[in-house]
Amino acid sequence: MNEIDYRKYFEILQDAAKLINSSFSLNVALESIMEAVTKSMNSEAASLLMLNQRTKNLYFKAVTGNVADDLRNITVKLGEGIAGWVAQERKSLIVSNTNEDPRHKKDIDNSTGFQSRSIIASPIEYQGEVLGTLEVLNPLDKEHYDENDLVLLEALSSQVAIALRYCDSYFKLNQENTSLKQVIDLEHKMIGQSKEVNDIFELIRKIAPFDVTVLVTGESGTGKELVARAIHDNSPRKSKPFVAINCTALPENLIESELFGHERGAFTGAVSVRKGKFETAFGGTLFLDEIGDMGFSVQAKILRVLETGVYERVGGDQQLKANVRIVAATNKNLQELVAEGKFREDLFYRLNEIHIELPALKLRKSDIPLLINHFINLFSNSFNKKVTGVSQEVLDVFMSYDWPGNIRELKNVIKAAVVLADTKTLTLSDLPEGIKNTTIKRFPMTTEMGSLDELEKQYILRVLRENNWKKNASAKILNISRPTLDSKIKLYGITIEK
């Protein structure tokens, strides 16, 4: 078998994302996606079966093909048929010949007159919960589906999960699924579908309604301010101001005035009373970015505000009430700064009531195609350009590059590339030298693999090697726990290479 066609993978993801973003109706979005799936995978039909969380039956939610209407009233029990087996076992499946697979439910073919030959199916999962099954039937250009088709279908299953997350109709039909219905209420501007990002969405949903102080950490460019804004936008304070201050941008002798304001005559140049950020943000949220760079004297005053809820302007003696929620962020390790005597221990614990750690982009590479699509659309519209995608070579480079500047670097690279582009597709010539010369890391898929178990084994081996056999880092990229990785290493007889 040939290597994965990343270009096709990206184009399908891009088309599905556009269909989701262009519709507020779940039914319209899903029907459009299923039509796109059928066409892009050159198949006779495709079906999206949703799991009723109460009855544990699967029903046909969106269907293509000439017997679509006949399937509307048919249900499949969890565990029955190909779709039921996939949903119950939470495993994707390739059925090369339905006549030779005992899991195939022939009753449906008999009742509709449709003849299934080859089926590929993938579970639709969101945050560890199965929502249904996506299946495609009868390839038109070959005898049966292969592992490349499986990779593409699994990517599309994740897009369907996004549609379910952003569209309200499904949750109205399944009100017993409380956790997912609550997730749909989360307002944010973050882009991603990886487990790491979904875990952050869920944490934000839980903490946003409560006035706890939050510390957001992560490398520069990972989106810490977006997290702070999401917390604010989903809190009771959302109608009040969100005020941000960069603690690195101002010298220590000015940051106190910026935060607390000053009275007229408090210092040379203070010709009038000036409100500080605490006053401006009254009733809302104050975001203290790069708080690890804040000087000790200001740290002490921040701590006092957090402990007492009051402060004074510089040069004043009138106590003012601080009615704000504090969200702080840093790309530094505050615990190390505490140990070095560079950050107050009491302030650290006061800020760290809730901790959100953002992963580097290299640890969530499955989100890169979505980010590419988002930024291309953003800058194409901003600059009135007609860029619609990236070449296969560019996608390979983007998926292989480690992005030390994280999402901010990816955004800036695409921004410059859109400006430089002479065609609708970004090519290597549009990229900076330091990125376009990246060594391509590609996962070869060959006919000798033989089974999905062997495919999984080879993928785990690849991730382990690329991470110098560090199991914790590899488990994060694989979106599995460390014990699960250990069990798979044992199951497949993988020998750790030193």
C-alpha positions in Angstrom: 0.0 0.0 0.0 1.1 3.5 -0.7 1.8 6.1 2.0 -1.1 8.1 3.4 -2.3 10.8 1.0 -2.0 13.8 3.4 -3.3 16.1 0.7 -6.5 14.2 0.4 -6.7 14.0 4.2 -6.3 17.8 4.5 -8.8 18.6 1.8 -11.5 16.4 3.3 -10.9 17.9 6.8 -11.0 21.4 5.3 -14.2 20.8 3.4 -15.9 19.2 6.5 -14.8 22.1 8.7 -16.2 24.6 6.2 -19.5 22.7 6.1 -19.7 22.8 9.9 -18.8 26.5 10.2 -21.3 27.5 7.5 -24.3 26.0 9.2 -26.1 26.4 12.5 -28.3 23.4 11.8 -27.1 20.0 12.8 -29.2 18.2 10.2 -27.9 20.4 7.4 -24.3 20.1 8.5 -24.4 16.3 8.8 -26.2 15.8 5.5 -23.6 18.0 3.8 -20.7 16.2 5.4 -22.1 12.8 4.5 -22.5 13.8 0.8 -18.9 15.1 0.9 -17.7 11.8 2.5 -19.4 9.7 -0.1 -18.0 11.8 -3.0 -14.4 12.1 -1.6 -14.1 8.4 -0.8 -15.7 7.5 -4.2 -18.3 5.2 -2.7 -21.8 4.1 -3.3 -23.3 5.2 0.0 -22.5 6.4 3.5 -24.3 6.3 6.8 -24.1 8.2 10.1 -25.7 6.3 12.9 -26.3 8.0 16.2 -26.5 6.3 19.6 -29.6 6.9 21.7 -28.0 7.2 25.1 -31.2 6.0 26.9 -32.2 3.0 24.7 -28.7 2.1 23.6 -30.0 1.7 20.0 -28.3 3.2 17.0 -30.5 5.1 14.5 -29.7 6.4 11.0 -29.2 10.2 11.4 -27.8 11.1 8.0 -27.6 8.7 5.0 -26.6 8.9 1.3 -27.4 6.5 -1.5 -30.5 5.3 -3.3 -32.1 3.6 -0.3 -31.6 6.5 2.2 -35.3 6.9 2.8 -35.8 3.2 3.6 -33.3 3.5 6.5 -34.9 6.3 8.4 -37.0 4.1 10.7 -34.5 1.3 11.2 -32.6 0.9 14.4 -29.6 -1.3 15.3 -28.9 -2.5 18.8 -25.6 -1.7 20.3 -23.2 -4.6 19.5 -25.3 -5.8 16.5 -24.1 -5.5 12.9 -21.0 -3.7 11.7 -22.1 -0.3 13.1 -23.2 -1.7 16.4 -20.0 -3.7 16.9 -17.9 -0.6 16.1 -19.8 1.6 18.6 -19.7 -1.0 21.3 -16.0 -2.0 20.9 -14.9 1.6 20.1 -12.7 0.3 17.3 -12.6 1.1 13.6 -13.2 -1.7 11.2 -12.5 -2.7 7.6 -14.8 -5.4 6.2 -13.4 -6.4 2.8 -16.2 -8.8 2.1 -19.5 -8.6 4.0 -20.5 -12.2 3.0 -17.5 -13.5 4.9 -17.9 -11.4 8.1 -20.4 -12.8 10.6 -20.8 -9.3 12.2 -22.6 -8.0 9.1 -26.4 -7.6 9.7 -27.9 -8.9 6.4 -31.5 -8.0 7.6 -30.9 -4.4 6.6 -29.8 -5.3 3.1 -32.8 -7.6 2.7 -35.3 -5.0 3.8 -33.9 -2.2 1.6 -32.7 -4.2 -1.4 -29.2 -2.7 -1.1 -26.3 -5.0 -1.5 -23.3 -4.3 0.8 -20.0 -5.6 -0.5 -17.3 -3.8 1.5 -17.7 -1.6 4.5 -15.4 0.7 6.5 -16.6 2.1 9.8 -15.3 4.3 12.6 -16.8 5.2 16.0 -17.7 8.8 16.7 -16.3 9.7 20.1 -16.2 12.9 22.1 -14.3 13.1 25.4 -14.3 9.4 25.8 -18.0 8.9 25.1 -19.3 7.1 22.0 -21.9 9.1 20.1 -22.4 6.8 17.1 -20.8 5.2 14.1 -19.7 6.6 10.7 -19.6 4.0 7.9 -19.0 4.1 4.2 -20.1 1.4 1.8 -19.0 -0.1 -1.5 -16.0 1.7 -3.1 -16.6 2.4 -6.8 -13.0 2.2 -8.0 -11.7 -0.9 -6.2 -12.9 -4.1 -4.6 -12.5 -3.1 -0.9 -11.3 -0.4 1.4 -7.8 -0.3 2.9 -5.9 1.3 5.8 -5.5 4.6 4.0 -9.3 4.9 3.8 -9.4 4.0 7.5 -7.2 7.0 8.4 -9.3 9.3 6.3 -12.6 8.0 7.8 -11.3 8.4 11.4 -10.3 12.0 10.7 -13.8 12.6 9.4 -15.3 11.0 12.5 -13.6 13.6 14.6 -15.1 16.3 12.4 -18.6 14.9 12.9 -17.9 15.0 16.7 -17.1 18.7 16.2 -20.5 19.2 14.4 -22.2 17.5 17.3 -20.4 19.8 19.8 -21.2 23.0 18.0 -24.8 22.3 16.8 -27.5 22.3 19.4 -30.1 20.0 17.8 -28.5 16.7 18.8 -28.3 17.6 22.4 -32.0 18.6 22.5 -32.8 15.1 21.1 -30.5 13.5 23.8 -31.1 15.6 26.9 -30.0 12.7 29.1 -26.5 13.3 27.8 -26.0 16.1 30.4 -22.2 16.4 30.2 -22.1 16.9 26.4 -25.0 19.4 26.6 -23.1 21.4 29.1 -20.0 21.4 26.8 -22.1 22.9 24.0 -22.6 26.0 26.0 -18.9 26.9 26.2 -18.1 30.0 24.2 -14.5 30.3 23.1 -12.2 31.2 20.1 -9.8 28.4 20.5 -9.2 26.0 17.6 -8.7 22.3 18.2 -10.2 18.8 18.5 -7.4 16.9 20.1 -7.8 15.2 23.5 -5.5 17.8 25.1 -7.6 20.7 23.9 -10.9 19.0 24.7 -9.7 18.4 28.2 -9.0 22.2 28.5 -12.5 23.0 27.2 -14.0 20.7 29.8 -11.9 22.3 32.6 -12.9 25.8 31.5 -16.6 24.8 31.5 -16.3 23.5 35.1 -14.4 26.5 36.6 -15.8 29.5 34.6 -19.0 30.0 36.8 -17.0 30.2 40.0 -14.9 33.1 41.2 -11.7 31.1 41.7 -8.3 32.5 40.8 -6.8 30.7 37.8 -3.1 30.3 36.8 -2.6 29.5 33.1 0.9 28.2 32.2 2.4 27.1 28.9 5.1 28.0 26.4 4.9 31.3 24.6 2.3 31.3 21.8 0.1 28.5 23.1 -2.9 30.7 23.6 -3.0 31.6 27.3 -5.0 34.9 26.7 -7.6 32.9 24.7 -8.1 30.7 27.7 -8.4 33.7 30.0 -11.0 35.2 27.7 -12.9 31.9 27.5 -13.1 31.8 31.3 -14.4 35.3 31.3 -16.9 34.8 28.5 -18.4 31.8 30.2 -18.6 33.4 33.7 -21.3 35.5 35.4 -18.9 38.4 34.8 -19.1 38.2 31.0 -21.1 41.4 30.6 -18.4 43.3 32.5 -14.9 44.3 31.2 -12.1 41.9 30.4 -8.9 43.9 31.0 -5.4 42.5 30.2 -2.0 43.8 31.2 1.4 42.4 30.2 3.6 42.5 33.2 6.7 42.4 31.0 5.8 45.3 28.8 6.1 47.9 31.6 9.0 48.9 33.9 8.4 48.1 37.6 8.1 51.8 38.5 5.1 52.2 36.1 3.3 48.9 36.5 2.0 49.8 40.0 0.4 52.9 38.5 -1.0 50.9 35.7 -2.6 48.4 38.0 -3.8 50.6 40.8 -4.0 54.1 39.3 -2.6 57.2 40.8 -3.6 60.5 42.4 -2.7 63.9 41.0 0.7 64.9 42.1 1.7 61.3 43.2 4.9 61.6 41.1 6.4 63.8 38.5 4.1 63.8 35.5 1.0 62.8 37.4 -1.0 65.9 36.4 -4.4 64.3 37.0 -6.1 61.4 38.7 -5.8 58.2 36.6 -7.8 55.0 37.0 -5.8 51.7 37.1 -6.6 48.3 35.6 -8.4 47.2 38.8 -10.8 50.1 38.5 -11.3 49.6 34.8 -12.0 45.9 35.2 -14.5 46.5 38.1 -17.0 43.7 38.0 -15.1 41.8 35.3 -11.9 39.9 34.8 -8.3 41.1 35.1 -5.8 39.1 33.1 -2.2 39.4 34.4 -0.1 38.1 31.6 3.6 37.0 32.2 3.1 37.5 36.0 6.4 35.6 36.5 8.2 38.9 35.4 6.5 41.0 38.1 8.8 42.6 40.7 8.6 41.7 44.4 7.1 44.9 45.6 4.2 44.7 43.2 3.8 41.0 44.0 3.2 42.0 47.6 0.5 44.5 46.7 -1.2 42.0 44.4 -1.3 39.5 47.3 -2.8 42.1 49.6 -5.6 42.8 47.0 -6.3 39.1 46.7 -6.4 38.7 50.5 -8.3 41.8 51.5 -10.2 42.9 48.4 -9.1 46.5 48.7 -6.3 48.7 47.4 -5.2 52.4 47.2 -4.1 54.4 44.2 -0.5 55.4 44.1 -0.2 58.6 46.2 -3.6 58.2 47.8 -5.0 56.9 51.1 -8.6 56.2 50.1 -9.4 52.4 50.0 -11.0 51.2 46.9 -12.8 47.9 46.5 -11.3 45.4 44.0 -14.3 43.6 42.5 -12.4 41.6 39.9 -11.6 38.0 39.1 -7.9 37.4 38.6 -6.6 35.1 35.8 -2.8 35.1 35.7 -0.5 33.5 33.1 3.2 32.8 32.6 5.5 30.8 30.4 7.9 30.4 33.3 7.9 27.7 36.1 6.7 29.7 39.1 7.6 26.9 41.5 11.3 27.1 40.3 11.1 30.9 40.7 9.8 30.4 44.3 12.7 28.1 45.1 15.1 30.6 43.7 13.6 33.4 45.8 12.4 35.3 42.7 8.6 34.9 43.3 6.6 35.0 46.5 5.5 31.6 47.6 2.3 32.9 49.3 1.3 34.7 46.0 2.0 31.6 44.0 -0.4 29.5 46.1 -3.0 32.2 46.1 -2.8 32.4 42.3 -2.7 28.7 41.8 -6.2 27.8 43.1 -6.9 26.3 39.7 -4.1 25.5 37.3 -4.5 25.1 33.5 -1.4 23.9 31.6 -1.5 24.4 27.8 0.3 21.9 25.7 2.9 22.9 23.1 1.7 22.6 19.5 4.1 19.7 18.9 2.1 17.7 21.4 -1.2 18.3 19.6 -0.3 18.0 15.9 -3.7 16.5 15.0 -5.0 20.1 15.4 -2.6 21.5 12.8 -4.9 20.9 9.8 -7.7 22.8 11.5 -5.4 25.6 12.5 -4.1 25.8 8.9 -7.6 26.1 7.5 -8.6 28.7 10.1 -5.6 31.0 9.5 -5.8 30.6 5.7 -9.5 31.7 5.8 -8.7 34.5 8.2 -5.8 36.1 6.2 -7.3 35.4 2.8 -10.3 37.5 3.9 -8.2 40.1 5.5 -5.9 40.6 2.5 -8.6 40.0 -0.1 -6.6 37.0 -1.5 -8.0 33.8 -2.9 -5.8 31.3 -1.1 -7.8 28.2 -0.4 -5.3 25.6 0.8 -1.7 24.2 1.0 0.2 21.9 -1.2 1.1 18.3 -0.2 4.7 19.4 0.5 3.6 22.3 2.7 1.3 20.1 4.7 4.1 17.5 5.2 6.4 20.2 6.4 3.8 21.7 8.8 3.1 18.2 10.3 6.8 17.5 10.7 8.0 20.8 12.0 8.1 21.1 15.8 6.8 24.7 16.0 8.9 26.2 18.9 6.8 29.3 18.7 3.7 27.3 18.8 0.4 28.5 17.4 1.6 32.1 17.2 4.5 31.0 14.9 2.1 28.9 12.8 -0.2 31.9 12.5 2.6 34.3 11.5 4.0 31.8 8.9 0.6 31.4 7.3 0.0 35.2 7.4 3.3 35.9 5.5 2.7 33.0 3.1 -0.8 34.2 2.2 0.7 37.7 1.4 3.5 36.1 -0.8 1.3 33.5 -2.5 0.7 33.9 -6.3 -1.6 30.9 -6.5 -4.6 29.6 -4.6 -2.4 27.0 -3.0 0.5 27.8 -0.6 3.7 26.1 -1.8 7.1 25.6 -0.3 8.4 28.8 -2.0 6.0 30.8 0.1 7.6 29.5 3.4 10.6 30.9 5.3 13.9 29.0 4.7 14.1 27.7 8.3 10.8 25.9 7.9 10.6 24.7 4.3 13.9 22.7 4.8 12.3 20.7 7.7 13.0 16.9 7.5 9.8 15.2 6.6 8.6 12.6 9.1 6.1 10.3 7.4 4.5 7.1 8.5 4.7 4.5 5.8 1.8 2.1 5.5 2.6 -1.1 3.5 0.7 -4.2 2.4 3.0 -6.2 4.7 1.3 -4.8 7.8 -1.5 -7.2 7.4 -3.8 -6.1 10.3 -4.9 -3.0 12.3 -3.0 -4.4 15.3 0.2 -4.3 13.3 -0.7 -0.8 12.1 -1.1 0.3 15.7 2.1 -1.4 16.7 4.1 0.4 13.9 2.5 3.8 14.8 3.4 3.4 18.5 7.0 2.5 17.5 7.2 5.6 15.4 6.0 7.9 18.2 8.3 6.3 20.7 11.3 6.7 18.4 10.5 10.3 17.6 10.3 11.0 21.3 13.6 9.3 22.2 11.6 6.4 23.9 10.2 8.8 26.5 6.9 7.0 27.5 5.1 9.9 29.1 5.6 12.2 26.1 4.7 9.4 23.7 1.5 8.6 25.7 0.5 12.3 25.4 0.9 12.3 21.6 -0.9 9.0 21.3 -3.8 10.3 23.5 -3.6 7.3 25.8 -2.5 6.9 29.5 0.9 5.8 30.5 -0.4 2.5 31.8 -2.2 1.9 28.5 1.0 2.5 26.6 2.9 0.1 28.9 0.3 -2.6 28.2 0.4 -2.1 24.5 4.2 -2.2 24.5 3.9 -5.5 26.3 1.1 -6.8 24.1 3.0 -6.1 20.9 6.4 -7.2 22.2 8.0 -3.8 21.5 11.6 -3.7 22.6 12.8 -0.3 23.9 15.8 0.8 21.8 18.6 2.6 23.6 
